Amino acid sequence: MIVMLHRIAPFEDKLSPNEHMKVSPEFLESFITQALDSKYHFISLDELYEGLLHNDLPEYFICITIDDGYKDNLTFGYPIFAKYNIPFCIYVCTSFPESSHNMWWFALEDYLLKHSNIIYNNTKYDISTKALKEAMFLTMRANIITQIDSYENCKQTLENFGIFYNPRDYDNLTLSWEDIAFLHTQKLQNTLGGGGGQRQLCTIGCHTHSHPIFNNLSNDEIAQDIAKAQKLFLQHLHFTPTHFAYPFGSRIEVSPHHFSLIQNLGFKTATTTRHGSIYPQHARHIHALPRVFFKENFMLESAFKIRKRRIVTS
């Protein structure tokens, strides 16, 4: 399986929809040691790609991928991966290190945490308990997403709901270009022997520039956004990633014609947020690879249950 993470950080007393995007460093380390003790193979995306092409993947393997590019991936995640020699990928959304991001989900969370009641759609709501705040967060998030028709109007959309904030307040949550360059230079210990050479500890992948919803854009608009990201990678890191992750990669936001688009843009692999394990048949669907959401208390036993029907893609 390919597992999907976002943040690796201690939990805070905040709202669960955002906190559920985290795993604690302690749990991540315990998961890795358990998997190693159980003889699971941790492989990189390049190894996954080659294994699918040549039909020579281990029976049970785990490929770790992390979306977006949060600072805690370096602060808390990197020391654990380095300690156990575990390859991992960070799919970087280049608006993060460029400080042109707009992480409105944190602004919405902070707004709700600061108030005990709010006016929403001309109605006053009691949000005096955490449960009420979390319910309101989900309601407002669903509404906000439908109104964000471009990356640039995120801030204005929230202001329409009475939420005024500075996106720069969240710059401390993102990896910098210096951080990303450091991660890119880190190598795995050579366990191959016989001159196998050093392999990347951290693969840097592309997660677009602005994290758009693909089904809201034309193919040309998507290609332009990805080209902007690749240009920034080349400018700051002197290379362009060959692995891609769709932002909002479910069947609602990404359609089959996008798989061909990403292939035509030259990426080796692309991962979705569609749930599933990896089978040999994915060699024919290498730009629509499913993942398994990795969260606190994730259980290996449940992840590899035998399925009656293997779902490759659709």
N, C-alpha and C positions, 0 to 999 in steps of 0.2 A: 504494500500500500504506500501511497504518498500521503503524508499527514500535513495538515494545514494549521499553522499557528498565526497569531498576529503580534501579541505582546507577551513578554516574559518578565514578570515583575511581581513584587508583593501585592497582595490585595489591600484595597483601601475601603473605607466606609463610604462608598459612593453607590451609584445605581447599578443594579445587576446587568442590564443590557450591555453597558460598556465594560463592566468588570468581567463578564463572561468571555470577553475577548482576550483575557489573560490566562496564563498558567503560572503558577508560582515557581521560582527557581528550585525550591526543594522538591516539588513534585516532578519537574522535568528531570532532575538528576536521578530520582528514584525510579522513574520510568526507564531511563536509559540503562541503569544498572540491571534492572529486572530483565529487560530485553536482551542485553548482552549475556546474562547468566542463562537465558533460555535459548542461546545460540542464534538469535536473529542477526541478520546482516544489515548494517546501515550502509547505504550506497548514495552516491551523488547523482545529480540529474544527468551528468554526462555518462555515468555508468548505467543508469536506467535506459538512456537513449541507445547506447551500444548494445545493452542486453536485449532490448526489444528487437533491434534490427537483426541480431544474430541468434535470437531465441536461446539465450544462455543466462537468464536471470536466476538467482537463487530462488528456491521454492518459497521461502519466507524472508522478505526483505522490508525495510522501512526506509523511505526517502523523506527527509525533513525539509519542508518549505515554510517560509515565513513571509507574510504579505505586508506591504506598505513601506516599511523602513523606520520603525520606532527605535529611539535611542536605547531603550532597555534591551533590545536584541544584542547590543554590544555590551552594555553594562552588566547584565545578568546572564544572558544566553551564551555569549562567546566564551567566557571562562569555563563553562560546563562542557561545551562542545570540544574545546581545546583539550581539556583534562582527559576526556575519554576518546579523543581522536575520532570524533563523529562529524562526517561531512554534512553541511546544511546549505540551503539556498535562502537568500533574502531577495524577494522580488521588490525592487525599489520603485516607488512612485516618485518621479524626479521633482515634483512640486514640493516634496518634503525638504530635501536639502537646499532647494532654491528659495525656501521661505515664501513661496507663492501658494502654499496650501491653504485650505480653509476647512479646518476640522470642526465643522459645525456640531457634530454629535457631542463633543466635549462642552461646547458653549451651551447647548440645550441642557445638558446635564447640570452644569453649574448654575444656570438660570433657575431650574426647578429646585435645586438644593437650597437656594437662597430665599425661596418664598414659601409661605404656608398657604397662600391662595393666589390664584391668577385669573385674569380675564382671557378666555380663549374662545374665539368665534362668537364674541359678544355675550358670552355666558361666564359667570363667575364659578370657579371650581375650587373646592377644598383639596389642597394637596399637603395637608399637615403631617401625614405619615409617610414613611418610606415606601410602603406598598402603593399608596395613592400617587406618589411622585413617579414610581416606576410604570404604573399604568398610564399616566399622562405622557411620560416619555415615549412609550410605544405608540400612543395615539398621534402625538405630534410628529414623531419621526416619520410615520407612514404618510402623513399629510405633506410634510416638508419634501420628502423624496419625490412626490408627484409634481411638485412645483419647481424643482430645480431642473431647468431645461438647459442650463449651461453652467460650467464651473464657476464663471465669474459672478453669477447672480446669487450664489449661496448666501453671502452676507446680507444682501438686500432682502432675500426671502425670509431670513430669520428676523430682520428688523421689522418686517411686516407683521410678525407675531409678537413684537414688543421685546425682542431679545437683541440688545445692543452690546457688542463686544469687539475686541481687537484680535483678529486672527493671529497676530504676532505673540499673543499671550501663551500660545501653545508651541512656540518654536523649540522650547526646551525638551519637547517630547520626541523630536525627530533626529535621525542620524544626519550628521553634516557630511559634506563631500570628503573631508579629511578622515572621518570615521569610516566611510565606505571604502576609501582608498586603502586604509589600514587593513580592513577585513579582506579585501581582495588580494593582499600580499601574503596572507597567512596560508601555510601549507600543512597538509596532513603529514604525520610521521609516515615514513616509507615502510609499509608492511607488505609490499609486493615482492621485494627481493629481486635480485638479478637485474639490476639497472632499470627497474620500472619507473624510476624518476619520482619527483614529488608531485602530488596532486593538490588541487585546491581544497582547503578546509571550508572556505565560504565561497559559494558560487553567487555572483551578483546577477540577478535576473531583471527583466524589464516588466514593469507593472503600469505602463503608460506614463504620461506626464500628469494629467489632471484627474485620473481615476473616473472617467465618464461611464455612463450607462450606454453600452454599445447599441442597443436597440432604439435609442433616442437620436442616434447620429447616422449620417451616411457613411459609406465605406471610405470616401475621400476624407471626411472629417476625422474618422478614426485613424487613418493612415497618417494624416498630418500631425495628430497628437502623438502618435508613436514616433514619428520622425523627429519631433521636437525632443522627446525623451532621449532617443538614440544620439542626437546631436550633443545633448548635454553630457551624456556618458562619455562620448568621444572627447569632448572639450576638457572634462575634469579628470577622467580616468584613462584616456587614450585607448579605449576599446569600446566595443558595443556588445551588449549581452546577446546570447544566442538562445536563451530560454525565456519564456513569456508566461505570465498569469493574467487571465482575464479579470478586470475589476467587476465586481458584482456578477460572478460567473455562473449564475443558475440559468435554467431554461427560460426564465422570465426576461433576463437581460441580454442573453447571448444566443444567437441563432446559428444553425449549421453553416450558413454562408460565411460567417466570421472565421470559421476554422480554416477555410480555403484562403481567406484574406491573410491570416497570420502566417500560414505556410508560404504564401507568395511573397511576404515581407522578409523571408529568409530565416525564420526562427526554427531551431531544431525541434523543440517541444513547446507545448502550451498546456497549461493546467486550468481546469474549471473549478467551480465550487460544487459540482455535482458529486453526490456521494457514491463511492464505490471503490473496490479493490482493482489492482492491475492484473490483467491476464495477458497471455501471449498474443491474443487477438488485437490488443491495443497497438501492435506494430502497424496496423492499418488505420489507426485513429490517433496518431501521435500528437495531433494538435487539438485534441479534445479529451485529455487525460483527466479522470476523476480523482478526487481526493477524499480523505476522511478528516473531519474536523477534530482537532486535538484540543481537549479541554481538561481542566482539573479533574482528577480521578478517572481519567481515560483508562480503559481496561483492554489489554492485549487480547484477552480471551474472547471478548465480544467482537473485536474488530475483525477477527479471522474466522468467524463462524462460516461453516459451509453453506453456500446459497444454492437453492434448487435451480435458479435461473441466473446465468451470468449476464449482467448488463454491461455492455461495452460502451456504447454511445447511442445517441438518438438526436 
